[in-house]
Amino acid sequence: MDFDLGEEHKMIRDMCREFSRSVIVPRAEEIERTGEYPYDVIEQMAELGMMGIPFPSEFGGSGGDWVGMHLCIEEVSRGDIPLGALLDVTTSVVGQELYSFGTEDQKRKWLVPIARGEEIGAFGMTEPDAGSDAGSIRTTALLDGDEWLISGTKQFITNIGLDNASIIVITALTKKAVKGRGVISTFIVPKDAPGFFLGKRYEKIGWHGSANHQVIFEDCRVPEENLLGDPTKGFSQHLAVLQTGRISIAAISVGAAQACLDESLQYAKQRTQFGQPIASFQAIKFKLADMAAAVELGRNQYLKAAWLKDQGRKHSFEATVAKLYASEILEKVASEAVQIHGGYGYMAEYPVSRFYKGAKVLQIVEGTSEVMRIILSRELGL
Ligand SMILES: Cc1cc2nc3c(=O)[nH]c(=O)nc-3n(C[C@H](O)[C@H](O)[C@H](O)COP(=O)(O)OP(=O)(O)OC[C@H]3O[C@@H](n4cnc5c(N)ncnc54)[C@H](O)[C@@H]3O)c2cc1C
């Protein structure tokens, strides 16, 4: 067993850590306050190759692996959770779906610009009446000559509001159910397809720098060749890539929790009450000790899941544990970080307040904590 990161992994981690510290951290509060999308930061992330780490160079990537990708996601999220979420969606979900299930032509056309970060991808599974029960979607795709005619609405879609978001990979029913559920296929829908409409931008508690919108398809036409992968397995394709998305949500959570720990340690050493630094009180020390233990366990678990994926081994149990554990500990860690900061922790200019607001939704996206427990129960044969 070897818990040491290799040289290449250390290089990626250190580069992303330095980028996060020098570029993201100084901008994060302003991004959250204004809600303006940080195109300049995203462009620099693309120039550093962050969006293409796990893909081969022939498809615009750098030939790395999923351990490297997730170290990058952790470090980026240490500066800003929504930028970690951007990477999760465009690389771990959309890029991977194109890479795993796309034809050679589809990969050249759609994956290359996404892996290079010139364009950003979005994925659309959730609908107004289909969230956790993602198999109950109503969006339809019917073949009309050599084009698919897509109708329906997807909601809460991350990244799609960015000017350089080029495609959304969606699930749609291609055959209505005769008995049980219909057949679900996956489609690549360019944002400039006729009949594609960008719906409202959501007003959220946090994540103001994340471009979440509703998406409406009104007889939206895409060429027949935009069907992605096996037409009868669109749903399982989406679920397969979401396993990696779960490792990414865990890495985001660990990055944010690490930032909460760092901020709290520093603050506790310099804040004086009753004539001594608050770090000298056992009540504060124990909070910091619990935070450090949680970060350590969350990191080990997401790295194990990413490593198993890189070995081509089954990793659904490990990825689900990582997502469930890391997103739940983040809420607690962020809450304790605010507590350690006292009243200052509730002020917008203190990073811990931003992490506190941004934490909760990680227990909801890409499968809620309840859904994670359902998956784990199944793994236990229950
Ligand atoms: C900021 C944000 C970004 C998002 N980005 C995307 C995106 O890019 N693409 C996309 O497709 N979706 C996205 N989503 C949607 C997200 O994946 C869904 O919100 C999530 O899957 C839950 O679905 P729901 O909101 O419909 O909740 P529901 O499924 O209605 O669940 C409501 C509650 O019921 C519980 N519940 C449901 N079923 C069961 C059950 N069988 N047993 C026990 N409890 C159950 C849930 O756990 C939850 O607590 C995003 C959401 C948010 C908030």
The ligand as an SDF file (V2000), in Angstrom:
LIG
                    3D

 53 58  0  0  0  0  0  0  0  0999 V2000
  -27.4170   24.6450   -7.0840 C   0  0  0  0  0  0  0  0  0  0  0  0
  -27.9270   23.4150   -7.7850 C   0  0  0  0  0  0  0  0  0  0  0  0
  -27.2840   22.9710   -8.9280 C   0  0  0  0  0  0  0  0  0  0  0  0
  -27.7650   21.8560   -9.6180 C   0  0  0  0  0  0  0  0  0  0  0  0
  -27.1960   21.4840  -10.8230 N   0  0  0  0  0  0  0  0  0  0  0  0
  -27.7750   20.5150  -11.5750 C   0  0  0  0  0  0  0  0  0  0  0  0
  -27.3110   20.2320  -12.8920 C   0  0  0  0  0  0  0  0  0  0  0  0
  -26.3380   20.8140  -13.3840 O   0  0  0  0  0  0  0  0  0  0  0  0
  -27.9670   19.2910  -13.6090 N   0  0  0  0  0  0  0  0  0  0  0  0
  -29.0370   18.5950  -13.1360 C   0  0  0  0  0  0  0  0  0  0  0  0
  -29.5720   17.7600  -13.8410 O   0  0  0  0  0  0  0  0  0  0  0  0
  -29.5050   18.8530  -11.8870 N   0  0  0  0  0  0  0  0  0  0  0  0
  -28.9030   19.7900  -11.1050 C   0  0  0  0  0  0  0  0  0  0  0  0
  -29.3820   20.0650   -9.8460 N   0  0  0  0  0  0  0  0  0  0  0  0
  -30.5250   19.3120   -9.3440 C   0  0  0  0  0  0  0  0  0  0  0  0
  -30.1930   18.3340   -8.2020 C   0  0  0  0  0  0  0  0  0  0  0  0
  -29.4460   17.2530   -8.6960 O   0  0  0  0  0  0  0  0  0  0  0  0
  -31.5330   17.9340   -7.5870 C   0  0  0  0  0  0  0  0  0  0  0  0
  -32.0070   19.0630   -6.8730 O   0  0  0  0  0  0  0  0  0  0  0  0
  -31.4220   16.7240   -6.6670 C   0  0  0  0  0  0  0  0  0  0  0  0
  -31.1540   15.5620   -7.4150 O   0  0  0  0  0  0  0  0  0  0  0  0
  -32.6870   16.5010   -5.8440 C   0  0  0  0  0  0  0  0  0  0  0  0
  -33.8340   16.5540   -6.6070 O   0  0  0  0  0  0  0  0  0  0  0  0
  -35.0600   17.5080   -6.1740 P   0  0  0  0  0  0  0  0  0  0  0  0
  -34.5040   18.8490   -5.9130 O   0  0  0  0  0  0  0  0  0  0  0  0
  -36.1280   17.3790   -7.1810 O   0  0  0  0  0  0  0  0  0  0  0  0
  -35.5290   16.9250   -4.7910 O   0  0  0  0  0  0  0  0  0  0  0  0
  -36.5690   15.7050   -4.5540 P   0  0  0  0  0  0  0  0  0  0  0  0
  -36.1570   14.5170   -5.3410 O   0  0  0  0  0  0  0  0  0  0  0  0
  -37.9550   16.1940   -4.7190 O   0  0  0  0  0  0  0  0  0  0  0  0
  -36.3280   15.3690   -3.0260 O   0  0  0  0  0  0  0  0  0  0  0  0
  -36.9110   16.0920   -1.9580 C   0  0  0  0  0  0  0  0  0  0  0  0
  -36.5300   15.3930   -0.6420 C   0  0  0  0  0  0  0  0  0  0  0  0
  -37.0940   14.0670   -0.6480 O   0  0  0  0  0  0  0  0  0  0  0  0
  -36.0550   13.1260   -0.4360 C   0  0  0  0  0  0  0  0  0  0  0  0
  -36.3680   11.8950   -1.1720 N   0  0  0  0  0  0  0  0  0  0  0  0
  -36.7180   11.7660   -2.4830 C   0  0  0  0  0  0  0  0  0  0  0  0
  -36.9060   10.4810   -2.7760 N   0  0  0  0  0  0  0  0  0  0  0  0
  -36.6620    9.7560   -1.6430 C   0  0  0  0  0  0  0  0  0  0  0  0
  -36.6880    8.3720   -1.3040 C   0  0  0  0  0  0  0  0  0  0  0  0
  -36.9740    7.4120   -2.2170 N   0  0  0  0  0  0  0  0  0  0  0  0
  -36.3870    8.0220   -0.0320 N   0  0  0  0  0  0  0  0  0  0  0  0
  -36.0650    8.9490    0.8960 C   0  0  0  0  0  0  0  0  0  0  0  0
  -36.0310   10.2810    0.6370 N   0  0  0  0  0  0  0  0  0  0  0  0
  -36.3190   10.6770   -0.6210 C   0  0  0  0  0  0  0  0  0  0  0  0
  -34.7990   13.7840   -0.9600 C   0  0  0  0  0  0  0  0  0  0  0  0
  -33.6270   13.1880   -0.4650 O   0  0  0  0  0  0  0  0  0  0  0  0
  -35.0280   15.2000   -0.4810 C   0  0  0  0  0  0  0  0  0  0  0  0
  -34.6560   15.3160    0.8500 O   0  0  0  0  0  0  0  0  0  0  0  0
  -28.8920   21.1550   -9.1110 C   0  0  0  0  0  0  0  0  0  0  0  0
  -29.5140   21.5920   -7.9440 C   0  0  0  0  0  0  0  0  0  0  0  0
  -29.0520   22.7100   -7.2850 C   0  0  0  0  0  0  0  0  0  0  0  0
  -29.7740   23.1720   -6.0410 C   0  0  0  0  0  0  0  0  0  0  0  0
  1  2  1  0
  2  3  1  0
  2 52  2  0
  3  4  2  0
  4  5  1  0
  4 50  1  0
  5  6  2  0
  6  7  1  0
  6 13  1  0
  7  8  2  0
  7  9  1  0
  9 10  1  0
 10 11  2  0
 10 12  1  0
 12 13  2  0
 13 14  1  0
 14 15  1  0
 14 50  1  0
 15 16  1  0
 16 17  1  0
 16 18  1  0
 18 19  1  0
 18 20  1  0
 20 21  1  0
 20 22  1  0
 22 23  1  0
 23 24  1  0
 24 25  2  0
 24 26  1  0
 24 27  1  0
 27 28  1  0
 28 29  2  0
 28 30  1  0
 28 31  1  0
 31 32  1  0
 32 33  1  0
 33 34  1  0
 33 48  1  0
 34 35  1  0
 35 36  1  0
 35 46  1  0
 36 37  1  0
 36 45  1  0
 37 38  2  0
 38 39  1  0
 39 40  1  0
 39 45  2  0
 40 41  1  0
 40 42  2  0
 42 43  1  0
 43 44  2  0
 44 45  1  0
 46 47  1  0
 46 48  1  0
 48 49  1  0
 50 51  2  0
 51 52  1  0
 52 53  1  0
M  END
$$$$
